[in-house]
Amino acid sequence: MGRLILLLDVLEIGGGWLPVSRSGVHDASGLHCDDDCPGHFRGDDHSARSVANLGRELSLESKRSKASRWWAAAVRQQRPATVLPARWRPGFTRRPGAGPEFEGGLTRGLLRGIEQQIKSLRARIEVLALVLAFASWSACVNAAFAQPASLTISSREASKTYFAHDLLADPSVRDLRISNDPIYQASKVYRVVPMERLLRDINLDVGDYIQVRATDNFSASIPAALLKPTTRTGTEAFLAIENSAAPWPPIPGKQGSAGPFFIVWQSAKAPVARTYWVYRVAALTVTDSPHKRWPNLRMPDALPASDPAWRGRDRFVALCMACHRFNGDGEGDAGPDLATPMSPVDYFQPSAFKLFLRNPSAVRSWPAQKMPAFDEATLSNADLDAIVAWLTYKRRSAPPQKAKP
């Protein structure tokens, strides 16, 4: 039946329709169809069976087969396209100017239809070619005008911008293998420049920090003494540089690589905090310590030096403030403020809070979760207790907050 419907559509385009009687058809040309055509129509046979009667007698497969053969014969012999009952298409009549005989109408109609399809396809191809040409041109323009990767280092006196291609040409550049990269979670080899060399012309005071800002708004405060040590401590920082001709692979679970600049570490002692492995670095700025910059981190000198809150504050700055603010202080925007409107010690049981800090997914998970788990090498149990102690101390010493209406 599907082929018959298609046949009717093509016949309508090709030759037009002739009015026929309900009992049969009249063909002025006296054309005879094959014996197996649907309805066995003959020009001199007004009592031929109708297609509707044939449909009741034949199976679906038989109708498809006979319709296909009849259509092929009609095309080969250029039979008239007016031999099917008009009641199959109520309201259709012969096209003006189409005679009762074939007169090549079917072939001309098919050719016109094919020509129109070719013209339509050609127009679409031309539009697609224009789109592809524009996309290629845009890519070339973007590549020509794209700014090279750069890093800005600012001291209290001045700032300087370094470009990736210049740093890769520096005599101090070398290959460095990181056996356990915490970002890529694999062994990696980078082209690096020692951070000490980049900071060699910058004057640093005792207690200064370097604020490292990334292109994704991650911001970490790293003690300047770690990036530019005055004595050998067994821990050394490097700036890994991505070569645009051989880009790094995407970070697992993220879009894009760690480039164009990535601070990596080699340590013969304890592992360096994961928050100090800053990728997609855009700028380095010399600053005062976080305790001086942000008043809400300060604690009274009267608090005994043995109080774990002191250590807790230092570990909070090192591990948490890259993503979180504290009562508005800080630069981290990846996570919520950990002092307002409520401190987590107000709504977490101590054991649940410690478990959450150790591995957030063990307590809850959410689609936009960014907070990683911390192993004991990065966050010891003593440090975990100290962070909780500091948050608890700050919550108890904070003035009472007014409830919002």
HUGIJO-V204394 format. One record per pair of residues at least 12 apart in sequence whose C-alpha atoms are under 8 Angstrom apart, sorted by sequence separation. I is the first residue (numbers start at 1). J is the second residue. D is the distance in Angstrom with one decimal. If there is no record, write none. Layout:
i/j/d
I/J/D
I/J/D
//
This chain:
i/j/d
30/42/7.3
31/43/5.6
39/51/5.1
150/162/5.4
151/163/6.4
177/189/4.3
178/190/7.9
209/221/6.2
210/222/5.2
247/259/7.9
265/277/7.3
323/335/5.3
324/336/5.8
325/337/4.7
326/338/5.3
327/339/4.9
360/372/7.2
361/373/7.8
30/43/4.5
38/51/6.1
150/163/4.3
151/164/7.8
176/189/5.4
177/190/6.5
209/222/5.5
210/223/6.2
263/276/7.5
264/277/5.6
324/337/5.5
325/338/6.4
326/339/5.3
327/340/5.6
359/372/7.0
360/373/6.4
29/43/7.2
30/44/6.4
149/163/5.8
150/164/6.0
175/189/6.5
176/190/5.3
209/223/4.3
210/224/5.5
263/277/5.4
264/278/7.6
324/338/6.6
325/339/7.9
326/340/7.5
359/373/4.3
27/42/7.6
28/43/6.9
39/54/6.2
148/163/6.8
149/164/5.6
175/190/5.6
176/191/6.4
208/223/6.4
209/224/4.7
262/277/7.2
263/278/5.3
358/373/5.7
359/374/6.4
25/41/7.2
26/42/8.0
27/43/4.6
38/54/7.1
148/164/7.3
175/191/4.7
176/192/6.6
207/223/7.2
208/224/5.6
209/225/7.8
262/278/5.9
263/279/6.3
297/313/7.5
357/373/7.5
358/374/5.3
24/41/7.5
25/42/7.8
26/43/5.5
27/44/7.6
174/191/5.5
175/192/6.3
207/224/7.4
208/225/7.7
242/259/5.4
243/260/7.8
262/279/4.2
357/374/7.6
358/375/7.1
25/43/7.1
26/44/7.3
82/100/7.7
173/191/6.4
174/192/5.6
207/225/7.8
241/259/7.0
242/260/5.0
261/279/6.3
262/280/5.9
263/281/7.6
26/45/8.0
173/192/5.4
174/193/6.9
206/225/7.9
241/260/6.0
242/261/6.3
261/280/5.4
262/281/6.0
25/45/8.0
26/46/6.9
173/193/5.0
204/224/7.4
241/261/5.0
259/279/6.5
260/280/5.8
261/281/5.1
24/45/7.7
25/46/6.2
80/101/6.2
81/102/6.9
172/193/6.1
173/194/7.9
240/261/5.7
241/262/6.7
258/279/4.9
259/280/5.0
260/281/7.1
261/282/7.4
358/379/7.8
24/46/5.1
80/102/4.4
172/194/7.6
239/261/6.5
240/262/5.0
258/280/5.3
259/281/7.5
23/46/6.7
24/47/5.9
79/102/6.4
168/191/7.5
170/193/7.9
239/262/5.7
240/263/6.1
257/280/8.0
23/47/6.1
24/48/5.6
78/102/7.2
239/263/4.7
240/264/6.7
23/48/7.1
24/49/6.9
38/63/7.7
81/106/6.5
238/263/5.7
239/264/6.3
23/49/7.4
24/50/6.4
78/104/7.0
80/106/7.4
167/193/7.5
237/263/6.8
238/264/5.3
358/384/7.9
23/50/6.8
237/264/5.9
238/265/6.1
290/317/7.5
357/384/7.6
22/50/7.7
38/66/6.4
78/106/7.3
200/228/8.0
237/265/4.6
37/66/6.1
38/67/6.3
78/107/7.5
199/228/6.9
236/265/5.8
237/266/6.6
297/326/7.6
36/66/6.5
37/67/6.8
235/265/7.1
236/266/5.3
296/326/7.0
354/384/6.8
196/227/6.3
235/266/5.7
236/267/6.4
296/327/6.8
354/385/7.7
37/69/7.3
38/70/7.0
75/107/7.9
195/227/6.0
196/228/4.8
234/266/7.9
235/267/4.2
37/70/4.9
51/84/7.8
195/228/6.8
196/229/7.5
234/267/5.6
235/268/6.3
296/329/6.7
36/70/7.3
51/85/7.5
234/268/5.2
235/269/7.2
295/329/7.7
354/388/7.6
50/85/7.5
234/269/6.7
294/329/5.6
34/70/7.3
294/330/6.9
334/370/7.7
34/73/7.8
290/330/8.0
196/237/7.6
41/83/7.4
194/236/7.9
195/237/5.6
196/238/7.9
276/318/8.0
194/237/6.3
195/238/4.9
275/318/7.2
345/388/7.7
194/238/4.4
195/239/5.9
275/319/6.0
193/238/5.6
194/239/6.2
273/318/7.3
274/319/7.7
192/238/6.0
193/239/5.3
273/319/6.9
345/391/7.1
155/202/6.4
192/239/5.3
193/240/6.6
275/322/6.8
345/392/6.4
31/79/7.5
155/203/7.6
192/240/4.3
193/241/7.9
343/391/7.5
191/240/5.6
192/241/6.0
190/240/5.8
191/241/5.8
345/395/7.9
190/241/7.2
191/242/7.5
190/242/7.9
343/395/6.8
222/276/6.7
220/275/6.9
27/83/7.4
220/276/6.9
339/395/7.7
26/83/7.9
25/83/6.4
220/278/7.6
1/60/6.9
25/84/7.6
4/64/7.2
25/85/7.2
3/64/6.3
24/85/7.4
1/63/6.8
2/64/7.7
1/64/6.0
4/67/6.2
22/85/7.1
3/67/7.1
4/68/7.9
7/71/7.3
17/81/7.0
18/82/5.2
21/85/7.5
214/278/7.3
216/280/7.4
3/68/7.0
15/80/7.2
16/81/6.7
17/82/5.1
18/83/7.6
20/85/6.0
22/87/7.7
214/279/6.8
215/280/5.8
15/81/5.1
16/82/6.7
19/85/7.8
20/86/6.0
212/278/7.5
214/280/5.2
215/281/6.3
223/289/7.9
14/81/7.2
15/82/7.1
19/86/5.9
184/251/5.8
214/281/4.2
215/282/5.8
18/86/7.1
183/251/7.0
184/252/6.4
213/281/6.0
214/282/5.0
315/383/6.8
12/81/7.9
17/86/7.1
212/281/7.0
213/282/5.9
214/283/6.9
221/290/7.5
11/81/5.7
212/282/7.8
213/283/5.3
11/82/8.0
29/100/8.0
212/283/6.0
213/284/6.5
312/383/6.5
315/386/7.9
316/387/6.1
28/100/6.5
29/101/6.0
212/284/4.8
311/383/7.4
312/384/7.8
315/387/6.7
27/100/7.2
28/101/6.5
168/241/7.0
211/284/5.7
212/285/6.7
312/385/7.7
313/386/7.8
19/93/6.3
27/101/7.5
167/241/7.6
210/284/6.3
211/285/5.1
312/386/4.1
313/387/6.5
17/92/6.6
18/93/5.8
19/94/7.0
168/243/7.9
210/285/5.4
211/286/6.4
311/386/6.0
312/387/4.0
17/93/5.1
18/94/4.7
210/286/4.7
211/287/6.6
310/386/7.9
311/387/7.5
312/388/7.1
16/93/7.3
17/94/4.1
164/241/6.5
209/286/6.0
210/287/5.9
309/386/5.8
312/389/6.6
313/390/5.9
16/94/5.0
17/95/6.7
164/242/7.4
165/243/7.7
208/286/7.0
209/287/5.3
308/386/5.1
309/387/7.0
312/390/5.1
16/95/5.1
164/243/7.5
208/287/6.0
209/288/5.9
312/391/8.0
15/95/7.9
208/288/5.0
209/289/5.5
309/389/5.3
310/390/7.0
207/288/7.1
208/289/5.5
209/290/7.8
308/389/6.4
309/390/4.0
16/98/6.9
18/100/7.0
204/286/7.8
207/289/6.2
308/390/7.1
309/391/7.8
15/98/7.3
309/393/6.9
15/102/7.3
178/265/7.9
178/266/7.4
15/105/4.9
14/105/6.0
15/106/4.6
14/106/4.1
182/274/6.9
13/106/7.8
14/107/6.7
14/108/6.9
15/109/6.6
183/277/7.6
11/106/7.1
14/109/3.9
182/277/7.9
13/109/5.9
14/110/5.6
164/260/7.5
221/317/7.6
222/318/7.4
13/110/7.3
221/318/7.1
220/318/7.9
10/110/7.7
13/113/7.7
221/321/8.0
220/321/7.0
221/322/7.1
220/322/4.5
219/322/5.1
218/322/6.4
219/323/7.3
274/378/7.3
218/323/6.7
273/378/5.7
271/377/6.6
272/378/7.2
270/377/7.2
271/378/6.6
151/261/7.8
149/260/6.3
219/331/6.2
220/332/7.8
219/332/5.8
218/332/6.3
217/332/7.5
218/333/7.3
217/333/7.2
218/334/7.1
217/334/7.8
154/283/7.8
151/281/7.3
152/282/6.6
153/283/5.8
154/284/6.2
155/285/6.1
156/286/6.6
151/282/5.2
152/283/4.7
153/284/4.7
154/285/4.7
155/286/5.1
156/287/7.8
150/282/7.1
151/283/5.5
152/284/6.3
153/285/5.9
154/286/6.3
151/284/7.8
//
